[in-house]
Amino acid sequence: MLSEYPHLQQCMRIVDAEFQFDRHKLTFFFESHLNVRVDFRALVCDLFITYKTRIWMQQVEVLQSGFNQCKLW
């Protein structure tokens, strides 16, 4: 799905995705290497059409340590 948006591939990388227990919300965790605001509206609309649930985009920062831990912004 992200391959349809080459401008987003340059700005972000999806790290993880998870459904809520009741499957009413799907959260995509992503990291962005650029300090620019990214417009996700078209991507979120396509994801909603595919998954038929509320879509949430959450930016995370990957910590530079021995472990791959993520810190939510």
TIMI-2910 file (N, C-alpha, C, CB; in pm, 1 decimal, decimal comma, always signed):
<rs>
+----------+----------+----------+----------+----------+----------+----------+----------+----------+----------+----------+----------+------+
!      n_x !      n_y !      n_z !     ca_x !     ca_y !     ca_z !      c_x !      c_y !      c_z !     cb_x !     cb_y !     cb_z ! resn !
+----------+----------+----------+----------+----------+----------+----------+----------+----------+----------+----------+----------+------+
!    +83,0 !   -119,5 !     +0,0 !     +0,0 !     +0,0 !     +0,0 !    +87,1 !   +125,4 !     +0,0 !    -94,2 !     +0,1 !   +121,3 !  Met !
!   +194,3 !   +124,7 !    +77,3 !   +280,6 !   +242,7 !    +85,4 !   +355,0 !   +266,6 !    -46,0 !   +380,8 !   +227,1 !   +200,2 !  Leu !
!   +370,6 !   +161,8 !   -127,9 !   +440,7 !   +177,8 !   -255,6 !   +364,0 !   +269,0 !   -351,4 !   +463,1 !    +41,3 !   -320,6 !  Ser !
!   +235,2 !   +289,0 !   -327,9 !   +155,4 !   +378,9 !   -411,2 !   +182,7 !   +525,4 !   -378,6 !     +7,1 !   +348,9 !   -393,7 !  Glu !
!   +257,0 !   +551,7 !   -272,1 !   +286,7 !   +687,5 !   -227,5 !   +438,1 !   +705,6 !   -215,7 !   +217,1 !   +717,6 !    -92,0 !  Tyr !
!   +506,5 !   +726,5 !   -328,0 !   +653,3 !   +736,2 !   -322,8 !   +703,1 !   +854,0 !   -239,0 !   +708,7 !   +748,1 !   -463,2 !  Pro !
!   +626,9 !   +964,9 !   -233,4 !   +670,0 !  +1078,4 !   -151,7 !   +666,5 !  +1044,3 !     -3,3 !   +582,0 !  +1200,4 !   -179,2 !  His !
!   +576,6 !   +953,9 !    +38,6 !   +572,7 !   +912,2 !   +178,4 !   +684,3 !   +812,6 !   +210,6 !   +436,8 !   +850,7 !   +211,2 !  Leu !
!   +723,2 !   +731,0 !   +112,7 !   +831,4 !   +635,7 !   +136,4 !   +961,4 !   +707,7 !   +167,4 !   +849,7 !   +544,1 !    +15,6 !  Gln !
!   +980,7 !   +825,1 !   +111,1 !  +1101,9 !   +901,7 !   +137,6 !  +1099,0 !   +966,0 !   +274,9 !  +1121,0 !  +1007,8 !    +31,7 !  Gln !
!   +980,2 !   +993,5 !   +327,1 !   +966,9 !  +1066,3 !   +453,2 !   +952,2 !   +976,2 !   +574,7 !   +849,4 !  +1157,8 !   +445,9 !  Cys !
!   +901,0 !   +854,9 !   +556,1 !   +865,4 !   +773,7 !   +672,0 !   +891,0 !   +626,0 !   +648,5 !   +720,5 !   +795,0 !   +707,8 !  Met !
!   +894,1 !   +552,4 !   +760,4 !   +906,2 !   +406,8 !   +756,3 !   +811,7 !   +350,8 !   +862,1 !  +1055,2 !   +359,5 !   +780,7 !  Arg !
!   +722,3 !   +260,4 !   +820,5 !   +629,8 !   +198,6 !   +915,6 !   +705,9 !    +95,6 !   +997,9 !   +508,6 !   +132,7 !   +842,1 !  Ile !
!   +698,1 !   +109,6 !  +1129,7 !   +771,7 !    +24,6 !  +1222,3 !   +685,6 !    -91,5 !  +1270,2 !   +821,1 !   +106,1 !  +1341,6 !  Val !
!   +557,0 !    -62,5 !  +1297,9 !   +468,6 !   -165,0 !  +1354,2 !   +324,5 !   -123,5 !  +1328,6 !   +494,6 !   -185,1 !  +1507,4 !  Asp !
!   +234,5 !   -218,3 !  +1343,3 !    +90,7 !   -191,3 !  +1334,3 !    +20,1 !   -284,6 !  +1431,2 !    +36,8 !   -210,3 !  +1187,6 !  Ala !
!    -85,1 !   -234,5 !  +1494,3 !   -159,0 !   -319,8 !  +1588,3 !   -305,8 !   -279,6 !  +1591,5 !    -97,9 !   -311,0 !  +1730,3 !  Glu !
!   -390,4 !   -381,4 !  +1603,0 !   -533,6 !   -360,7 !  +1621,6 !   -562,2 !   -345,4 !  +1770,0 !   -615,7 !   -477,8 !  +1561,1 !  Phe !
!   -664,3 !   -267,2 !  +1802,7 !   -716,9 !   -266,7 !  +1937,9 !   -786,0 !   -400,4 !  +1960,9 !   -814,9 !   -146,8 !  +1961,1 !  Gln !
!   -806,5 !   -436,2 !  +2086,0 !   -866,3 !   -565,3 !  +2119,4 !  -1001,5 !   -585,2 !  +2051,2 !   -882,3 !   -577,9 !  +2270,1 !  Phe !
!  -1082,7 !   -480,1 !  +2046,2 !  -1215,3 !   -491,1 !  +1984,6 !  -1213,0 !   -468,9 !  +1833,0 !  -1309,5 !   -391,4 !  +2048,7 !  Asp !
!  -1095,1 !   -446,3 !  +1776,6 !  -1073,3 !   -427,3 !  +1633,1 !  -1146,3 !   -304,5 !  +1577,8 !  -1118,0 !   -551,2 !  +1557,6 !  Arg !
!  -1167,8 !   -203,1 !  +1662,1 !  -1230,2 !    -80,2 !  +1616,7 !  -1128,3 !    +25,8 !  +1577,5 !  -1320,8 !    -26,6 !  +1723,6 !  His !
!  -1000,9 !     +1,7 !  +1607,2 !   -896,5 !    +97,9 !  +1572,0 !   -770,2 !    +22,1 !  +1534,2 !   -868,7 !   +196,4 !  +1689,4 !  Lys !
!   -708,0 !    +65,0 !  +1424,1 !   -581,4 !     +9,2 !  +1377,7 !   -477,3 !   +119,5 !  +1385,3 !   -593,0 !    -48,4 !  +1232,1 !  Leu !
!   -373,1 !    +97,5 !  +1464,6 !   -268,1 !   +197,3 !  +1484,0 !   -144,5 !   +157,0 !  +1405,8 !   -234,3 !   +214,0 !  +1633,9 !  Thr !
!    -94,1 !   +248,7 !  +1325,5 !    +31,8 !   +230,2 !  +1253,6 !   +137,2 !   +315,4 !  +1321,9 !    +18,1 !   +268,0 !  +1101,8 !  Phe !
!   +246,1 !   +254,1 !  +1363,4 !   +358,5 !   +324,3 !  +1425,3 !   +463,4 !   +347,2 !  +1317,2 !   +418,0 !   +243,2 !  +1546,8 !  Phe !
!   +509,3 !   +470,1 !  +1304,5 !   +606,6 !   +502,4 !  +1200,9 !   +714,8 !   +592,1 !  +1257,8 !   +538,5 !   +569,9 !  +1080,8 !  Phe !
!   +828,9 !   +588,2 !  +1190,4 !   +935,4 !   +682,0 !  +1224,8 !   +962,7 !   +768,0 !  +1102,3 !  +1065,3 !   +607,3 !  +1272,1 !  Glu !
!   +995,7 !   +891,5 !  +1127,4 !  +1024,4 !   +986,4 !  +1021,7 !  +1163,7 !  +1042,2 !  +1044,5 !   +918,5 !  +1099,7 !  +1016,9 !  Ser !
!  +1243,7 !  +1041,0 !   +940,5 !  +1381,2 !  +1088,7 !   +952,5 !  +1392,1 !  +1237,3 !   +920,5 !  +1472,7 !  +1009,0 !   +860,5 !  His !
!  +1286,3 !  +1294,1 !   +866,3 !  +1286,1 !  +1435,1 !   +832,5 !  +1198,4 !  +1510,6 !   +931,5 !  +1237,2 !  +1456,9 !   +687,8 !  Leu !
!  +1234,8 !  +1632,0 !   +959,4 !  +1155,7 !  +1713,6 !  +1051,7 !  +1055,2 !  +1798,4 !   +974,8 !  +1247,3 !  +1803,7 !  +1137,0 !  Asn !
!   +973,0 !  +1730,8 !   +895,4 !   +869,3 !  +1799,1 !   +818,8 !   +734,6 !  +1736,5 !   +851,0 !   +898,2 !  +1792,0 !   +666,5 !  Val !
!   +630,4 !  +1813,4 !   +832,4 !   +495,5 !  +1762,2 !   +853,8 !   +453,5 !  +1684,0 !   +729,0 !   +394,5 !  +1878,8 !   +884,3 !  Arg !
!   +400,6 !  +1563,9 !   +748,4 !   +363,0 !  +1476,7 !   +637,5 !   +210,5 !  +1468,5 !   +631,7 !   +426,4 !  +1334,2 !   +653,5 !  Val !
!   +155,0 !  +1480,4 !   +511,7 !    +10,1 !  +1472,8 !   +491,9 !    -28,5 !  +1327,0 !   +463,0 !    -35,8 !  +1567,2 !   +374,8 !  Asp !
!    -99,7 !  +1265,5 !   +558,5 !   -138,4 !  +1125,2 !   +549,1 !   -281,4 !  +1104,1 !   +501,6 !   -120,8 !  +1059,8 !   +681,6 !  Phe !
!   -353,2 !  +1208,4 !   +465,8 !   -496,2 !  +1194,1 !   +440,3 !   -528,6 !  +1091,9 !   +332,0 !   -553,8 !  +1326,8 !   +402,0 !  Arg !
!   -459,3 !  +1094,2 !   +220,4 !   -487,2 !   +998,9 !   +112,4 !   -453,3 !   +856,6 !   +155,9 !   -407,5 !  +1036,0 !    -14,4 !  Ala !
!   -340,3 !   +839,2 !   +226,1 !   -301,4 !   +706,9 !   +275,5 !   -402,9 !   +655,1 !   +376,6 !   -161,4 !   +712,0 !   +338,8 !  Leu !
!   -446,8 !   +739,2 !   +469,1 !   -544,2 !   +697,4 !   +570,3 !   -676,3 !   +658,8 !   +504,8 !   -566,8 !   +809,6 !   +673,4 !  Val !
!   -718,1 !   +732,5 !   +403,2 !   -841,8 !   +696,5 !   +331,8 !   -829,7 !   +560,0 !   +265,7 !   -875,6 !   +802,5 !   +226,1 !  Cys !
!   -716,6 !   +532,3 !   +202,0 !   -696,0 !   +401,4 !   +138,9 !   -689,2 !   +290,0 !   +243,1 !   -567,5 !   +402,2 !    +55,1 !  Asp !
!   -624,4 !   +315,9 !   +355,9 !   -617,8 !   +215,4 !   +462,2 !   -756,0 !   +188,7 !   +520,2 !   -522,0 !   +260,6 !   +573,1 !  Leu !
!   -838,3 !   +292,7 !   +533,1 !   -974,7 !   +274,4 !   +583,0 !  -1056,1 !   +188,3 !   +486,6 !  -1043,6 !   +410,8 !   +603,8 !  Phe !
!  -1041,9 !   +212,5 !   +357,2 !  -1113,8 !   +131,9 !   +257,9 !  -1071,6 !    -14,0 !   +266,2 !  -1089,1 !   +185,9 !   +116,1 !  Ile !
!   -943,6 !    -38,1 !   +290,3 !   -892,7 !   -175,5 !   +297,5 !   -935,9 !   -245,5 !   +425,2 !   -741,1 !   -176,0 !   +287,9 !  Thr !
!   -920,7 !   -179,8 !   +540,9 !   -942,0 !   -246,1 !   +670,5 !  -1078,9 !   -217,6 !   +733,5 !   -834,3 !   -203,7 !   +766,5 !  Tyr !
!  -1152,8 !   -121,0 !   +683,4 !  -1287,7 !    -88,8 !   +733,5 !  -1291,2 !    -62,2 !   +884,1 !  -1383,0 !   -202,1 !   +700,7 !  Lys !
!  -1193,5 !    +10,5 !   +931,8 !  -1186,6 !    +46,8 !  +1072,9 !  -1115,8 !   +181,8 !  +1086,0 !  -1112,8 !    -63,2 !  +1155,5 !  Thr !
!  -1121,9 !   +241,7 !  +1203,3 !  -1056,4 !   +370,1 !  +1227,1 !   -905,1 !   +351,6 !  +1220,3 !  -1098,4 !   +429,5 !  +1364,6 !  Arg !
!   -837,5 !   +443,9 !  +1154,0 !   -692,1 !   +437,2 !  +1135,3 !   -627,0 !   +546,6 !  +1218,6 !   -653,3 !   +451,8 !   +984,4 !  Ile !
!   -522,6 !   +509,8 !  +1290,1 !   -448,0 !   +602,5 !  +1373,4 !   -300,8 !   +593,7 !  +1334,2 !   -468,5 !   +571,5 !  +1525,2 !  Trp !
!   -236,4 !   +708,3 !  +1308,6 !    -94,5 !   +713,3 !  +1275,0 !    -20,5 !   +771,5 !  +1395,0 !    -68,8 !   +798,6 !  +1145,1 !  Met !
!    +76,8 !   +696,7 !  +1448,4 !   +151,0 !   +739,9 !  +1567,1 !   +299,9 !   +741,4 !  +1535,0 !   +121,8 !   +646,8 !  +1688,6 !  Gln !
!   +361,4 !   +856,6 !  +1550,4 !   +504,2 !   +867,6 !  +1524,8 !   +582,2 !   +819,1 !  +1646,3 !   +542,7 !  +1012,8 !  +1490,0 !  Gln !
!   +687,0 !   +743,2 !  +1622,5 !   +774,6 !   +695,0 !  +1729,1 !   +917,7 !   +734,1 !  +1696,6 !   +762,1 !   +541,1 !  +1747,1 !  Val !
!   +996,9 !   +738,4 !  +1801,1 !  +1139,5 !   +767,4 !  +1786,8 !  +1215,2 !   +643,7 !  +1831,5 !  +1182,2 !   +894,1 !  +1870,2 !  Glu !
!  +1300,6 !   +590,5 !  +1745,6 !  +1379,0 !   +473,2 !  +1781,1 !  +1500,1 !   +519,9 !  +1860,5 !  +1421,9 !   +392,5 !  +1654,3 !  Val !
!  +1513,0 !   +468,5 !  +1982,0 !  +1624,4 !   +506,4 !  +2068,6 !  +1752,2 !   +437,4 !  +2022,8 !  +1593,9 !   +471,0 !  +2215,7 !  Leu !
!  +1861,8 !   +506,7 !  +2031,7 !  +1991,0 !   +451,3 !  +1993,2 !  +2053,4 !   +383,0 !  +2113,7 !  +2084,8 !   +561,4 !  +1937,5 !  Gln !
!  +2013,9 !   +259,1 !  +2138,3 !  +2068,8 !   +183,0 !  +2249,8 !  +2089,6 !    +39,3 !  +2203,7 !  +1974,9 !   +189,1 !  +2374,9 !  Ser !
!  +2129,5 !    -45,5 !  +2294,1 !  +2152,2 !   -185,2 !  +2260,8 !  +2023,9 !   -259,6 !  +2227,6 !  +2221,8 !   -253,6 !  +2374,0 !  Gly !
!  +1911,5 !   -205,2 !  +2268,0 !  +1782,8 !   -269,5 !  +2243,8 !  +1703,3 !   -185,9 !  +2144,4 !  +1703,5 !   -287,9 !  +2376,4 !  Phe !
!  +1610,9 !   -247,2 !  +2076,9 !  +1523,6 !   -178,3 !  +1983,3 !  +1398,2 !   -134,0 !  +2055,3 !  +1488,7 !   -268,0 !  +1863,4 !  Asn !
!  +1409,7 !    -36,8 !  +2142,1 !  +1295,4 !    +14,8 !  +2215,0 !  +1243,5 !   +137,9 !  +2143,2 !  +1332,4 !    +47,5 !  +2361,7 !  Gln !
!  +1114,6 !   +157,8 !  +2150,5 !  +1054,5 !   +275,9 !  +2087,4 !   +997,4 !   +366,8 !  +2193,7 !   +944,6 !   +235,7 !  +1986,7 !  Cys !
!  +1012,6 !   +494,1 !  +2173,3 !   +958,0 !   +593,3 !  +2265,7 !   +847,5 !   +667,6 !  +2191,7 !  +1069,5 !   +692,6 !  +2318,0 !  Lys !
!   +726,5 !   +667,7 !  +2244,5 !   +616,9 !   +739,2 !  +2180,4 !   +634,4 !   +887,8 !  +2198,8 !   +482,1 !   +694,2 !  +2236,2 !  Leu !
!   +601,3 !   +963,6 !  +2097,6 !   +609,6 !  +1109,6 !  +2105,6 !   +487,7 !  +1163,6 !  +2168,6 !   +629,2 !  +1172,2 !  +1969,7 !  Trp !
+----------+----------+----------+----------+----------+----------+----------+----------+----------+----------+----------+----------+------+
</rs>
